[in-house]
């Protein structure tokens, strides 16, 4: 049975959308938000979804599954992608699957025979990270997703992989911390930089697998960002109580 999937990622500086017909990637578009030619996700996303669907003669009404990265990642970016997908899925009464940014990122290295460590820059000196193993069609999470200080992540990886640390590393967390990784693990392989960004086609592939395995879709109205730590706006300064 052919399943049309619209996949969306706005969890980092790059944004990506993809149209899949089951396993086949029909089209993908991406943009990078940063530097002199910054692209604002909220401005870029919906016009490009409409353009991509129109170019390939697909109505949004014909989408069977909506897939969106629900975190961890940029607090604002996650809300933009999730809000857009929630609106479309709710209006059309369609299935929606929330997909981990780290799982989608790790899928870039799915052909690796070694474990894959996905790292996303969490700012404030931290990274979001998880460790995966790909065994045929199965994906095993060896270290759960969390926000780590680099030293704590290295300790967790050493406990799981040993000091050789034979694994593939990829993601935006390497921009600041690749030297620490290479100095800590002789067996570390740094993936090509093109694989450091999340690709919407991987988001769609994960959603398809969730659907085919019988996993329940995410409740549309209950779909929320997975932050792994509180947004900055939720932190309240301590005040001295005078009695």
Secondary structure by P-SEA (a helix, b strand, c coil): cbbbbbbbbccccccccccccccccccccccccccccccccccccaaaaaaaaaaaccccccccbbbbbcccccaaaaaaaaaaaaaaaaaabbbbbbbbaaaaaaccccccccbbbbbcccccccccbbbbbbcccccccccccccccaaaaaaaaaaccccccbbbbbcccccccaaaaaaacccccccccccccccaaaaaaaaaaaaaaccccccccccccccccccccccccbbbbcc
